[in-house]
Amino acid sequence: MKDLIRRLINIDDKPERIALSFSIGIFLGFSPFLGLHTVGALAISIIFNLNKIAILIGVWFNTPWWLVPYYIFATKIGMILMGYSIDWQGLKEIFQKGLEAGFINTNFWKLFSSQGKLFLSFLIGSLILSLIFSLFAYPLSLKLLRYYSSKHINKAK
């Protein structure tokens, strides 16, 4: 984390542009679009002329160490908002079928797709949390960048 922050504050660009790019990266990094975070960040940075390094640093803030706990928590938030609770016995039976017949088997995926509200909870929870994180990331990173910039300018004098 320290290395990512160090890289962020050493980017040669306007603090507002860096903070915006970083906060969009935070949104994408914590969004439910697993596997598309980096590619999506690069595409968005090119389309909207954002700082590529800052947006990637934001995306990479969601490290593998907290990936699983974060998405479990996000799914739980989505479940609360939707008023949905898991049928643990049904879920256990679905995975038992997967173990018996194979996870590539069509029947497993039909049964798994019947748990659509769980997937919707995952989507809703992680989208809401990623939006909240990105809304906090912008002013915090902007303040950090301005502080570092003023400190760096004072040292140069």
Disulfide bonds with the S-S distance in Angstrom:
none
